[in-house]
Amino acid sequence: MIRELIFRVQRLFGIKHEEPLLRLPEILGFYPRDWSYYQLAFTHSSASDVTDDGYRLNNERLEFLGDSVLSTAISHHLYIAYPHWDEGALSKRRSTLVKRAVNNAVGQKMGLGICLRLSMTTTNASVQTPTVTPLKHLSELYILTVAMPLLSDLFCFVSYLCSKS
């Protein structure tokens, strides 16, 4: 709540954020409850943090979950929106919606590329360029952006269940 208020006041006065992920609420239209999942989701493997035990922290493993969540969300929407379609028609439409080209277009339209944390390489003393082009990763960012609110709640629920057992 306080972070949201500070963000809005800063935006009112035209203050730009150094951390690109802080633009995410403006893009999504809501403030994430748990930023840690989004920080991981928007960390490309080129910018991985490494834990003490050598585990690389980036979005690659979350993509596995995100693909399933997006597919499930689209399946649910199609199931509700088109009650007279059979399984074949639903599957065909889902496959046209859940593919890299569509996800890239939606991710680009949403402006998700500005939030991606990439490793930077120095090409000369004054210019830094990303090691990869954000456009190539918009599909994954879109998938993760759709999935994170659901995954965040799911992670909280599973943690709660584990604490009770």
C-alpha positions as CSV (number, residue, x, y, z in Angstrom):
1,M,0.0,0.0,0.0
2,I,2.8,2.4,0.9
3,R,4.8,1.4,-2.1
4,E,1.8,2.0,-4.3
5,L,1.3,5.5,-2.8
6,I,5.0,6.4,-3.2
7,F,5.0,5.1,-6.8
8,R,2.0,7.2,-7.7
9,V,3.4,10.4,-6.1
10,Q,6.7,9.8,-7.9
11,R,4.9,9.3,-11.2
12,L,2.8,12.5,-10.5
13,F,6.1,14.5,-10.3
14,G,7.6,12.8,-13.3
15,I,10.2,10.9,-11.4
16,K,11.7,8.0,-13.5
17,H,12.6,4.7,-11.9
18,E,16.0,3.2,-12.3
19,E,14.6,-0.3,-11.7
20,P,12.6,-1.2,-14.9
21,L,10.5,-3.7,-12.9
22,L,8.9,-0.8,-11.0
23,R,7.0,0.0,-14.2
24,L,5.2,-3.3,-14.1
25,P,2.2,-2.0,-12.1
26,E,1.6,0.6,-14.8
27,I,1.7,-2.1,-17.5
28,L,-0.4,-4.7,-15.7
29,G,-2.9,-2.3,-14.0
30,F,-2.3,-3.8,-10.5
31,Y,0.4,-4.0,-7.9
32,P,1.9,-7.5,-7.4
33,R,1.4,-8.8,-3.9
34,D,4.7,-10.6,-3.9
35,W,7.4,-8.9,-5.9
36,S,10.0,-11.7,-5.5
37,Y,8.2,-13.9,-8.0
38,Y,8.1,-11.1,-10.6
39,Q,11.8,-10.3,-10.0
40,L,12.6,-13.9,-10.7
41,A,10.2,-14.0,-13.7
42,F,11.8,-11.0,-15.3
43,T,15.4,-12.1,-14.7
44,H,16.9,-13.5,-18.0
45,S,19.4,-16.4,-17.7
46,S,22.2,-14.0,-18.8
47,A,21.6,-11.9,-15.6
48,S,21.3,-14.9,-13.3
49,D,22.2,-14.5,-9.7
50,V,24.0,-17.5,-8.2
51,T,23.3,-18.8,-4.8
52,D,26.0,-20.1,-2.4
53,D,25.3,-23.6,-3.5
54,G,25.7,-22.7,-7.2
55,Y,22.0,-22.6,-8.1
56,R,21.3,-20.1,-10.9
57,L,18.3,-17.9,-10.2
58,N,16.4,-16.9,-13.4
59,N,13.1,-17.3,-15.2
60,E,13.9,-20.5,-17.1
61,R,12.2,-22.9,-14.6
62,L,9.2,-20.6,-14.2
63,E,8.7,-20.7,-18.0
64,F,7.8,-24.4,-17.6
65,L,5.0,-23.5,-15.2
66,G,4.0,-20.4,-17.1
67,D,3.4,-22.4,-20.3
68,S,1.0,-24.7,-18.5
69,V,-0.8,-21.8,-16.7
70,L,-1.3,-19.8,-19.9
71,S,-2.6,-22.9,-21.8
72,T,-5.0,-23.7,-18.9
73,A,-6.3,-20.1,-18.7
74,I,-6.9,-20.0,-22.5
75,S,-8.5,-23.4,-22.4
76,H,-10.9,-22.3,-19.7
77,H,-11.8,-19.1,-21.5
78,L,-12.5,-21.0,-24.8
79,Y,-14.5,-23.7,-22.9
80,I,-16.7,-21.0,-21.3
81,A,-16.9,-18.7,-24.3
82,Y,-17.8,-21.4,-26.9
83,P,-20.0,-24.0,-25.2
84,H,-21.1,-25.6,-28.5
85,W,-17.5,-26.3,-29.8
86,D,-16.3,-29.9,-29.6
87,E,-12.8,-30.9,-28.2
88,G,-11.2,-30.7,-31.7
89,A,-12.4,-27.1,-32.3
90,L,-11.3,-26.0,-28.8
91,S,-7.9,-27.6,-29.2
92,K,-7.4,-26.1,-32.7
93,R,-8.3,-22.6,-31.5
94,R,-6.1,-22.9,-28.3
95,S,-3.1,-23.9,-30.5
96,T,-3.5,-20.8,-32.6
97,L,-3.6,-18.6,-29.5
98,V,-0.9,-20.2,-27.4
99,K,2.2,-20.0,-29.7
100,R,5.3,-17.9,-29.7
101,A,4.3,-15.4,-32.5
102,V,1.1,-14.5,-30.7
103,N,2.8,-14.3,-27.3
104,N,5.5,-12.1,-28.8
105,A,3.0,-9.7,-30.3
106,V,1.0,-9.4,-27.1
107,G,4.2,-9.0,-25.0
108,Q,5.4,-6.3,-27.3
109,K,2.1,-4.5,-27.3
110,M,2.1,-4.6,-23.4
111,G,5.6,-3.2,-23.3
112,L,7.0,-6.0,-21.2
113,G,10.5,-5.8,-22.8
114,I,11.4,-2.8,-20.7
115,C,11.0,-4.9,-17.5
116,L,13.4,-7.7,-18.5
117,R,16.6,-7.8,-16.5
118,L,19.5,-8.7,-18.8
119,S,23.2,-9.0,-18.5
120,M,25.0,-6.0,-20.0
121,T,28.2,-6.2,-22.0
122,T,30.4,-3.2,-22.6
123,T,31.1,-2.6,-26.3
124,N,33.1,0.5,-25.6
125,A,33.8,2.6,-22.5
126,S,30.6,4.6,-22.7
127,V,28.0,2.3,-24.2
128,Q,26.4,-0.8,-22.7
129,T,24.2,-3.1,-24.8
130,P,22.2,-6.1,-23.7
131,T,23.7,-9.5,-24.5
132,V,20.4,-10.5,-26.1
133,T,17.5,-8.7,-27.7
134,P,14.5,-8.3,-25.4
135,L,12.1,-8.9,-28.4
136,K,13.3,-12.5,-28.6
137,H,12.0,-13.1,-25.1
138,L,8.6,-11.3,-25.1
139,S,6.8,-14.6,-25.5
140,E,8.3,-15.9,-22.2
141,L,7.6,-12.6,-20.5
142,Y,4.0,-12.6,-21.6
143,I,3.5,-16.1,-20.4
144,L,5.1,-15.3,-17.0
145,T,3.2,-12.1,-16.6
146,V,-0.1,-14.0,-17.1
147,A,1.0,-16.8,-14.9
148,M,2.6,-14.9,-12.0
149,P,-0.6,-13.8,-10.2
150,L,-1.9,-17.3,-10.3
151,L,1.4,-18.9,-9.4
152,S,2.0,-16.4,-6.6
153,D,-1.3,-17.4,-5.0
154,L,-0.6,-21.1,-5.7
155,F,2.8,-20.8,-4.0
156,C,1.3,-19.2,-1.0
157,F,-1.4,-21.8,-0.8
158,V,1.1,-24.7,-1.1
159,S,3.4,-23.1,1.5
160,Y,0.4,-22.8,3.8
161,L,-0.6,-26.5,3.3
162,C,3.0,-27.6,3.9
163,S,3.2,-25.7,7.1
164,K,0.1,-27.5,8.4
165,S,1.4,-31.0,7.7
